[in-house]
């Protein structure tokens, strides 16, 4: 009798786990990103390979970036402010 009620309420609970939780987070570039070369971004002490959108300009070391999405093992980032 309770199974439909419990199942319905459990479907509403959705939390991001693993790699999905990094989307929207901000980090600092430690290696510049250019059109031809991916860079590196440090988020919570972990270094990730990062790429930029084609429409964005090159980004230099020390820039603050925000994670837009995850593409394979790389993070797609955009330049942002603190």
GIDA-V166883 format. One record per run of one state. SS is the DSSP state (helix for helix, strand for strand, loop for the rest). FROM is the first residue (numbers start at 1). LEN is the number of residues. If there is no record, write none. Layout:
((SS FROM LEN) (SS FROM LEN))
This chain:
((loop 1 2) (helix 3 10) (loop 13 5) (helix 18 5) (loop 23 3) (strand 26 6) (loop 32 1) (strand 33 1) (loop 34 5) (strand 39 5) (loop 44 2) (strand 46 7) (loop 53 6) (strand 59 1) (loop 60 4) (strand 64 8) (loop 72 2) (strand 74 6) (loop 80 3))
